[in-house]
């Protein structure tokens, strides 16, 4: 079995709607069924929240078919646990985005590589792929 990867929210959206925006190495990793892919419940929350606030357009189909889209990608849902929540709140980095803090905590606790183009995750000590 391959490595475990957690998709950042923007990677999930692009993988579903505009895969050509992702670097080739990222697309190959996502498509390689030997790897275990995970999508955090925090990403569903982030997408729905930003869509509701009008800050994320064109994701209605992603929201409506979320479980089906995860299945298509071969990804599993990663629920948010109390352990994840406590670490997200305690992470010492100054980054304030609660969604990013949760993804960082989940990647650290679960031993996952976070697929993201956001360099802010390095301040949390999270291993990333981009």
N, C-alpha and C positions, 0 to 999 in steps of 0.2 A: 504494500500500500504506500502511496505517496505521502506528501506533507499535508498539513491542515492549514487552510487559508480562510481568512475572514474578509469578506468584501466590504470596502468602505461604501458609503451610500452613493457617492457619485459614480463609483465603478459599477455598482449594481444597475443604476439607471442607464449608464452608457452601454453596458453589456446587453441590456434588454432593448434599448431603443436606437443606439448609435455605436455599435461595436467597433466601427472603423476609427473612432476617437481614442480607443485604447491602444497602447503600444503592443507590438506583435508578441512580445514575451508574455504580456498579461493575457492576451487572447488565447495563446497556446496553453498557458497554465489553467485558465478557466475551462478550456475545452478538453483538457487531459483528464479523463475519467479515473485515472489512478490516484488523483489527488482528492482530498475531501474538502468540499467547499461549504462555507457557512455564511448565512446572512443573519445579522442580529435583529432581534425584535426592535431594537433602537432605530434601525434603518427604516423599518415600516413606519414607526412613530414619527421620525424626522420627515419622511416623504409626505405623509398625510398632513403633518403640521405646516410644513412650508407651502404645500399646495393650498391649504385652507387660508393661509395668510396672503396668498397671491404671489409668493416668492418663487414658486416652482410651477411652471406651466408645462402642459403636454404630458403629464404623468397619470392622467385619469385611467388609462388602460392598465398601467402598472398597478395602480391601487386596486382596481376592480378585479384583476386576475392574479393578485399577489401569490397565493399558494401555487397556482398553475405555472407561473413564471419561474418560481424557485425550482419546481420539478423539471421544467424545461432546461434550466441551467445545471441540473444535477446537484443543487445546493440544498442544504438542510437548514431549518430554522434554528437559531441559537437564542433560547429564552434568556431573559435577564434574571439573574439570581440575586439574593441578598449579598452574597460574597462579591459579585460584580459591582453592585451598587455601593458597597462600603469602600471598595478600592477606588472606584471612580471618584467618589467624594474626597478621598484622602490623597490622591495623586498630587505630589508637590508642585508640579509644573504650573506656571501661571495661566495656561490656556483655559479659557472660560467656557467654551462650547460644551454643553452637557452631553450632546450626542457623541462628539469626538472623545470626550473623557470616558464614556461608557464603552465605546469600541476599543479604546486603548486598554481599559481594565479587562475586558473580555479576552482580547488577544493575549495579554500577559498571563492571566489565570489559566486559560485553556491551552497555552503553548502554541498559538497560531501565528502565522505570518499574515500581516494585514496588507491587503492589496489596495494601495492608495497612491495618488499623486500628490498628496498633501504632506509637505516636509515637517509640519508641526508635530506629527506623531513621533518624530525622533526625540523630542524633549521628554517624552514619556518612557523612552527606552524600548519602544516597540520595534520589532523587526518588520521591515516592510519590503514589498516588491512593487516596482514600477518600471 
